[in-house]
């Protein structure tokens, strides 16, 4: 079909959908197919002057980029999962979709980023605080699965003329993306560090580890996952997209992500851990605990009493929480090995029929899992506030999306960094159980920090803790 005819067809579809709606004030959406455009590569052209940007890169599975805010929710408090679910349901139910026959990958989505804690701590209430949940119905959404892609626009309309205007914007954006699709991102991912040397993290972390191990030995806790943050001072703002492009090759089994609130505030990483996914009412969650480094085939993990106990605690807690939600979860009796770049983990997929269960009510049951917090949950969370001298923010919290059909996916935001202004923060943690050894946990955290640091040529800044026999 000639381009002029396709444009006329698009405008007619927009007009007819708006007239059928009978509404003078509505959320309105249109989508068109696009071919061969990589959302990761196209995000700068998609976003243009938009402050908010998101990337979800599960390639070779679902990959999408989003930009701009048509509607958003930012709040703090204990009811954040409930209110985010309500916002998602109402926003997507109100939406008039003039392209109802588009495939699942192109469905309108509400995008979600939670903080680890429901409230910022008093000592950090005004420092690096992020909303306990941010939910966004984006203006633009570019998705791809395989070679087929779709571009979607979402806006507000008060007249048929507004619907036509959205169709015209969509047509022009599609043409612009096609024109720029040949431009390649520079795959080099490096940073320019200021003259001020960054503070080494090992001694700070060792002190927290020793206290955490005391709590385990005293049986106040069964497990605690202590994190460390390494802050790097930069001379120029950091662009995460080249790093994410490299991580697509280096961390192919993970989901790469970017949550950019503004031009100078970007949270990004490559998460190997699925908090939950829902497809057609079928739930899957990942228990991921126990880590081996480069050159280790993982067989020692399978034989390790300490690592197996740590992993089994995670599996048992996830299945128990799903039972409390009214589900009947199923998992294998023995873990398998999952390799993500240079790291190998013990991994147990957990599945259940979750028909009729809102995804965010299940997420509230599951977050935080013992893989990122500890057991008992409440006591471990309280000790994290005491032992970690920084605000976790989005680290180890759920990040993902819900679509109009009720399908959803939330990842645990680990293997991540946060660039804000001229500072880059890298955060990683390790789980302590009975039998944990401080030196080995230091090495494990060095391994995890190195997932991003190695791509940024920052190993010397992270410190010698990343250069140990365990991971090299």
C-alpha positions as CSV (number, residue, x, y, z in Angstrom):
1,X,0.0,0.0,0.0
2,X,1.4,3.4,-0.9
3,X,2.6,5.6,2.0
4,X,-0.2,8.2,1.3
5,X,-2.8,5.5,1.5
6,X,-1.4,4.1,4.7
7,X,-1.5,7.6,6.3
8,X,-5.1,8.1,5.2
9,X,-6.0,4.7,6.7
10,X,-4.3,5.6,10.0
11,X,-6.1,8.9,10.2
12,X,-9.5,7.3,9.4
13,X,-8.9,4.7,12.1
14,X,-8.2,7.4,14.6
15,X,-11.3,9.4,13.7
16,X,-13.6,6.3,13.8
17,X,-12.2,5.1,17.1
18,X,-12.7,8.5,18.7
19,X,-16.3,8.8,17.3
20,X,-17.2,5.4,18.6
21,X,-15.9,6.3,22.1
22,X,-18.5,9.0,22.5
23,X,-16.1,10.7,25.0
24,X,-15.0,14.4,24.9
25,X,-12.1,13.8,27.3
26,X,-10.2,10.5,26.9
27,X,-6.9,8.7,26.8
28,X,-6.3,7.8,23.2
29,X,-3.8,5.5,21.5
30,X,-2.6,4.4,18.1
31,X,0.1,2.0,16.9
32,X,1.8,1.3,13.6
33,X,4.2,-1.5,12.6
34,X,7.8,-0.7,12.0
35,X,10.5,-2.9,10.7
36,X,14.1,-3.5,11.8
37,X,14.4,-0.7,14.4
38,X,16.3,-1.6,17.6
39,X,14.6,0.2,20.6
40,X,17.9,0.4,22.5
41,X,19.5,2.2,19.5
42,X,16.4,4.3,18.8
43,X,15.7,5.6,22.3
44,X,17.5,9.0,21.8
45,X,15.5,9.7,18.6
46,X,12.3,8.4,20.3
47,X,12.7,10.6,23.3
48,X,14.1,13.8,21.7
49,X,13.3,16.4,24.4
50,X,11.4,14.2,26.8
51,X,12.8,13.9,30.3
52,X,11.4,10.5,31.2
53,X,12.8,7.5,29.4
54,X,12.7,3.8,30.0
55,X,14.4,0.8,28.3
56,X,13.4,-2.8,28.8
57,X,15.8,-5.0,26.9
58,X,15.0,-8.7,27.1
59,X,16.4,-9.3,23.6
60,X,16.1,-11.8,21.9
61,X,12.8,-11.6,23.8
62,X,10.7,-8.5,24.4
63,X,12.5,-5.2,24.0
64,X,10.9,-1.9,24.3
65,X,11.8,1.8,24.7
66,X,9.4,4.4,26.2
67,X,9.6,8.1,26.5
68,X,7.4,11.0,27.9
69,X,4.6,10.9,30.4
70,X,0.9,11.0,29.5
71,X,-0.1,10.2,33.0
72,X,2.0,9.4,36.1
73,X,1.8,8.5,39.8
74,X,4.5,9.3,42.3
75,X,3.9,8.4,46.0
76,X,5.3,7.1,49.2
77,X,3.7,4.9,51.8
78,X,2.7,1.4,52.8
79,X,-0.1,1.2,50.3
80,X,2.1,1.8,47.3
81,X,1.5,-1.6,45.6
82,X,-2.3,-1.3,46.0
83,X,-2.4,2.3,44.7
84,X,0.0,1.5,41.8
85,X,-2.3,-1.4,40.7
86,X,-5.3,0.9,40.9
87,X,-3.6,3.6,38.8
88,X,-2.6,0.9,36.2
89,X,-6.1,-0.6,36.0
90,X,-7.8,2.8,35.7
91,X,-5.4,4.2,33.2
92,X,-5.4,1.2,30.9
93,X,-9.2,0.7,31.2
94,X,-9.8,4.4,30.2
95,X,-7.6,4.0,27.2
96,X,-9.3,4.1,23.7
97,X,-7.1,1.9,21.5
98,X,-7.5,2.7,17.8
99,X,-5.2,-0.2,17.0
100,X,-6.9,-3.1,18.9
101,X,-5.5,-5.8,16.5
102,X,-1.8,-5.0,17.3
103,X,0.1,-8.0,18.8
104,X,0.9,-8.6,22.5
105,X,4.3,-6.9,22.3
106,X,2.7,-3.6,21.2
107,X,0.0,-3.4,23.9
108,X,-0.1,-0.2,25.9
109,X,1.9,-0.5,29.2
110,X,2.1,1.2,32.5
111,X,5.7,1.3,33.6
112,X,6.7,0.8,37.2
113,X,9.7,1.5,39.5
114,X,9.5,0.8,43.2
115,X,12.0,1.8,45.9
116,X,13.3,-1.0,48.2
117,X,11.8,0.6,51.3
118,X,8.3,2.0,51.4
119,X,9.7,5.1,53.1
120,X,13.1,6.8,53.1
121,X,14.9,6.6,56.4
122,X,14.9,9.8,58.5
123,X,18.6,10.2,58.2
124,X,18.3,10.1,54.4
125,X,14.9,11.6,53.9
126,X,16.2,14.6,51.9
127,X,19.2,12.9,50.4
128,X,19.0,10.8,47.2
129,X,15.3,10.1,48.0
130,X,13.2,8.5,45.2
131,X,9.5,7.9,45.2
132,X,8.4,4.6,46.9
133,X,6.7,4.0,43.6
134,X,6.7,5.8,40.3
135,X,4.1,4.6,37.7
136,X,4.1,6.1,34.2
137,X,1.7,5.7,31.2
138,X,4.2,6.9,28.6
139,X,3.7,9.1,25.6
140,X,5.8,6.9,23.2
141,X,6.4,3.2,23.2
142,X,8.6,1.4,20.7
143,X,8.6,-2.4,21.0
144,X,10.3,-5.2,19.2
145,X,10.2,-9.0,19.5
146,X,12.1,-10.8,16.8
147,X,12.3,-8.5,13.7
148,X,8.8,-7.1,14.0
149,X,8.4,-3.9,15.8
150,X,5.6,-1.5,16.7
151,X,5.5,2.2,17.5
152,X,2.7,3.5,19.8
153,X,1.6,7.0,20.8
154,X,-0.7,7.7,23.8
155,X,-2.2,11.1,24.5
156,X,-5.4,12.9,25.6
157,X,-8.1,13.9,23.2
158,X,-11.1,16.2,23.4
159,X,-12.1,16.2,19.8
160,X,-11.7,14.3,16.5
161,X,-9.1,16.9,15.6
162,X,-7.0,15.9,18.6
163,X,-7.2,12.2,17.5
164,X,-6.1,13.2,14.0
165,X,-3.2,15.2,15.5
166,X,-2.0,12.1,17.4
167,X,-2.1,10.1,14.1
168,X,0.0,12.8,12.4
169,X,2.5,12.8,15.2
170,X,2.7,9.0,15.1
171,X,3.3,9.1,11.3
172,X,6.0,11.7,11.5
173,X,7.8,9.9,14.4
174,X,7.7,6.6,12.5
175,X,9.4,8.3,9.5
176,X,12.0,10.0,11.7
177,X,12.9,6.7,13.4
178,X,13.2,4.9,10.0
179,X,15.5,7.7,8.8
180,X,17.8,7.4,11.8
181,X,17.7,3.6,12.1
182,X,21.0,3.3,10.3
183,X,22.9,5.3,12.9
184,X,24.9,3.1,15.3
185,X,25.5,3.7,19.0
186,X,29.1,3.8,20.0
187,X,29.6,0.5,21.9
188,X,32.4,1.9,24.0
189,X,31.3,2.4,27.6
190,X,33.7,4.3,29.7
191,X,33.6,7.2,32.2
192,X,35.8,10.2,32.9
193,X,36.8,10.2,36.5
194,X,37.6,13.4,38.4
195,X,40.9,13.9,40.2
196,X,39.4,13.1,43.6
197,X,40.0,9.5,44.4
198,X,36.9,7.4,45.3
199,X,36.8,6.0,48.8
200,X,37.5,2.3,49.0
201,X,34.5,0.2,50.1
202,X,36.2,-2.9,51.5
203,X,36.8,-1.8,55.1
204,X,33.4,-0.2,55.4
205,X,31.8,-3.4,54.2
206,X,33.9,-5.6,56.4
207,X,32.7,-3.9,59.5
208,X,29.0,-4.4,58.5
209,X,29.8,-8.0,57.5
210,X,31.2,-8.8,60.9
211,X,28.2,-7.4,62.7
212,X,25.9,-9.3,60.3
213,X,27.7,-12.6,61.0
214,X,27.3,-11.9,64.8
215,X,23.6,-11.6,64.3
216,X,23.5,-14.9,62.5
217,X,25.6,-16.7,65.1
218,X,23.4,-15.2,67.9
219,X,20.3,-16.6,66.0
220,X,18.7,-13.1,65.8
221,X,18.6,-13.7,62.0
222,X,18.6,-16.7,59.7
223,X,19.9,-14.6,56.8
224,X,20.8,-11.0,56.0
225,X,21.8,-9.5,52.6
226,X,24.1,-6.6,53.1
227,X,24.8,-4.2,50.3
228,X,27.7,-1.8,49.7
229,X,27.8,1.3,47.5
230,X,30.8,2.5,45.6
231,X,30.5,6.2,44.5
232,X,32.6,7.5,41.6
233,X,33.1,11.2,41.0
234,X,32.9,12.1,37.3
235,X,34.0,15.0,35.2
236,X,31.2,14.7,32.6
237,X,27.6,13.3,32.8
238,X,27.3,9.6,32.2
239,X,25.4,8.1,29.2
240,X,24.2,4.6,30.1
241,X,23.1,3.5,26.6
242,X,26.6,2.4,25.3
243,X,27.0,0.3,28.5
244,X,23.6,-1.3,28.0
245,X,24.5,-2.1,24.5
246,X,27.6,-3.9,25.6
247,X,25.7,-5.7,28.4
248,X,23.4,-7.1,25.8
249,X,26.4,-9.2,24.7
250,X,28.0,-9.7,28.0
251,X,24.8,-10.4,30.0
252,X,22.6,-12.0,27.4
253,X,20.6,-14.0,29.9
254,X,19.7,-10.9,32.0
255,X,17.2,-8.2,31.3
256,X,18.9,-4.9,30.7
257,X,17.0,-1.9,32.0
258,X,17.1,1.9,32.2
259,X,14.8,4.2,34.3
260,X,15.6,7.8,33.5
261,X,13.6,10.3,35.5
262,X,15.4,13.3,34.1
263,X,18.4,14.1,31.9
264,X,20.8,13.9,34.9
265,X,19.2,11.0,36.8
266,X,19.4,7.5,35.3
267,X,19.1,4.2,37.1
268,X,20.3,1.3,34.9
269,X,21.6,-2.3,35.0
270,X,21.2,-5.9,33.9
271,X,19.0,-8.0,36.2
272,X,19.2,-11.8,36.2
273,X,16.4,-12.1,38.7
274,X,12.7,-12.2,37.9
275,X,10.5,-11.2,40.8
276,X,7.5,-12.3,38.8
277,X,6.1,-12.6,35.3
278,X,2.5,-13.1,34.4
279,X,1.5,-14.4,30.9
280,X,-2.1,-15.3,30.4
281,X,-2.6,-15.8,34.2
282,X,0.5,-18.1,34.5
283,X,3.0,-16.9,37.0
284,X,6.8,-17.5,37.2
285,X,9.2,-16.3,39.8
286,X,13.0,-16.9,40.1
287,X,14.8,-18.0,43.2
288,X,18.4,-16.9,42.6
289,X,21.0,-17.3,45.4
290,X,24.5,-18.6,45.5
291,X,27.3,-17.2,43.3
292,X,30.4,-18.5,41.6
293,X,32.9,-16.5,39.5
294,X,34.8,-16.7,36.2
295,X,36.4,-20.1,35.5
296,X,34.1,-21.9,37.9
297,X,31.7,-24.4,36.3
298,X,29.3,-24.1,39.2
299,X,29.6,-27.7,40.4
300,X,31.0,-26.6,43.7
301,X,27.9,-24.5,44.2
302,X,25.7,-27.6,43.8
303,X,27.8,-29.4,46.5
304,X,28.2,-26.5,48.9
305,X,26.2,-26.9,52.1
306,X,26.3,-23.2,52.8
307,X,25.2,-22.1,49.3
308,X,22.5,-24.8,49.1
309,X,21.0,-23.7,52.5
310,X,21.1,-20.1,51.4
311,X,19.3,-21.0,48.1
312,X,16.8,-23.2,49.8
313,X,15.8,-20.4,52.2
314,X,14.9,-18.3,49.2
315,X,12.9,-21.1,47.5
316,X,11.0,-21.9,50.7
317,X,10.1,-18.3,51.4
318,X,8.9,-17.5,47.8
319,X,6.7,-20.6,47.8
320,X,5.3,-19.9,51.2
321,X,4.4,-16.3,50.3
322,X,2.7,-17.5,47.1
323,X,0.7,-20.0,49.2
324,X,-0.3,-17.1,51.5
325,X,-1.6,-15.3,48.4
326,X,-3.8,-18.3,47.6
327,X,-1.7,-19.9,44.9
328,X,-0.3,-23.5,44.6
329,X,3.3,-23.0,43.5
330,X,5.5,-25.7,41.9
331,X,9.2,-26.0,41.7
332,X,11.9,-28.5,41.0
333,X,13.4,-30.3,44.1
334,X,17.0,-29.4,43.1
335,X,18.4,-26.1,41.8
336,X,19.9,-25.7,38.4
337,X,22.8,-23.5,37.3
338,X,22.3,-20.2,35.5
339,X,25.2,-18.4,33.9
340,X,25.1,-14.6,33.6
341,X,28.3,-13.3,32.0
342,X,31.2,-14.3,34.3
343,X,28.8,-15.2,37.2
344,X,27.1,-18.5,37.8
345,X,24.1,-18.8,40.2
346,X,22.0,-21.5,41.8
347,X,18.6,-21.0,40.2
348,X,15.1,-22.5,40.8
349,X,12.2,-21.4,38.7
350,X,8.9,-21.3,40.6
351,X,5.5,-21.4,38.8
352,X,1.8,-21.2,39.6
353,X,-1.6,-20.6,38.1
354,X,-2.4,-17.0,39.1
355,X,-5.7,-16.4,37.3
356,X,-7.6,-13.6,38.9
357,X,-4.7,-12.3,41.0
358,X,-3.6,-8.7,40.4
359,X,0.1,-8.8,39.6
360,X,1.0,-6.0,42.1
361,X,-0.7,-7.8,45.0
362,X,1.5,-10.8,44.3
363,X,4.5,-8.5,44.0
364,X,3.7,-7.1,47.5
365,X,3.7,-10.6,48.9
366,X,7.1,-11.4,47.3
367,X,9.1,-8.2,47.9
368,X,11.6,-8.3,49.2
369,X,12.7,-11.9,48.8
370,X,15.4,-13.3,51.1
371,X,17.8,-13.1,48.1
372,X,18.0,-9.3,48.6
373,X,16.8,-8.7,52.3
374,X,17.0,-11.6,54.7
375,X,15.0,-13.7,57.2
376,X,13.0,-13.1,59.3
377,X,12.0,-10.3,56.8
378,X,10.9,-7.6,59.3
379,X,14.0,-8.0,61.5
380,X,16.3,-8.2,58.5
381,X,14.9,-5.0,57.1
382,X,15.4,-3.2,60.4
383,X,19.0,-4.3,60.5
384,X,19.6,-3.2,56.9
385,X,18.6,0.4,58.0
386,X,21.2,0.2,60.8
387,X,24.1,-1.5,59.0
388,X,23.9,0.1,55.5
389,X,25.0,3.8,55.7
390,X,23.2,4.8,52.5
391,X,19.6,4.8,51.1
392,X,19.0,1.8,48.8
393,X,16.6,3.7,46.6
394,X,15.6,1.5,43.6
395,X,18.4,-1.0,44.3
396,X,17.0,-4.5,44.8
397,X,13.4,-3.3,44.3
398,X,10.8,-4.3,41.7
399,X,11.0,-2.6,38.3
400,X,8.9,-3.5,35.2
401,X,5.5,-3.1,33.6
402,X,1.8,-4.1,33.3
403,X,0.0,-4.2,30.0
404,X,-3.6,-3.8,29.1
405,X,-4.3,-7.6,29.1
406,X,-3.0,-8.0,32.6
407,X,0.3,-9.5,31.6
408,X,3.2,-8.2,33.7
409,X,6.9,-8.6,34.4
410,X,8.8,-7.2,37.4
411,X,12.6,-7.7,37.7
412,X,14.6,-7.3,40.9
413,X,16.8,-4.3,40.1
414,X,20.3,-5.7,40.9
415,X,23.6,-5.5,39.0
416,X,22.9,-1.8,38.7
417,X,24.1,1.7,38.8
418,X,22.7,5.1,39.4
419,X,24.1,8.1,37.6
420,X,23.0,11.5,39.0
421,X,24.7,14.7,38.2
422,X,28.5,14.1,38.2
423,X,28.3,11.0,40.5
424,X,28.0,7.3,39.6
425,X,26.9,4.9,42.3
426,X,27.4,1.2,41.9
427,X,25.6,-1.1,44.4
428,X,25.9,-4.8,45.1
429,X,25.2,-7.2,48.0
430,X,25.9,-10.6,49.4
431,X,23.8,-13.0,51.6
432,X,25.0,-14.0,55.0
433,X,23.9,-17.3,56.5
434,X,25.4,-19.7,59.1
435,X,28.8,-20.8,57.6
436,X,29.4,-17.5,55.7
437,X,33.0,-16.3,55.7
438,X,33.7,-12.5,55.6
439,X,36.5,-12.7,53.1
440,X,34.5,-14.8,50.7
441,X,31.5,-12.4,50.9
442,X,33.9,-9.5,50.2
443,X,35.0,-11.4,47.1
444,X,31.4,-12.1,46.0
445,X,30.5,-8.4,46.3
446,X,33.6,-7.5,44.2
447,X,32.4,-9.9,41.6
448,X,29.0,-8.3,41.4
449,X,30.3,-4.7,41.3
450,X,32.6,-5.8,38.5
451,X,29.6,-6.7,36.2
452,X,29.3,-3.0,35.5
453,X,32.8,-1.8,36.5
454,X,34.6,-4.0,34.1
455,X,32.5,-2.6,31.2
456,X,33.4,0.9,32.3
457,X,37.1,0.2,32.8
458,X,36.7,1.0,36.5
459,X,38.2,-2.1,38.1
460,X,41.0,0.0,39.7
461,X,38.5,2.3,41.2
462,X,36.4,-0.5,42.6
463,X,39.6,-1.8,44.3
464,X,41.6,-4.9,44.6
465,X,38.7,-6.7,46.1
466,X,37.6,-7.5,42.6
467,X,40.9,-9.2,41.7
468,X,40.9,-12.4,43.8
469,X,41.3,-16.1,43.1
470,X,37.6,-16.6,43.5
471,X,36.5,-14.7,40.5
472,X,39.7,-14.6,38.4
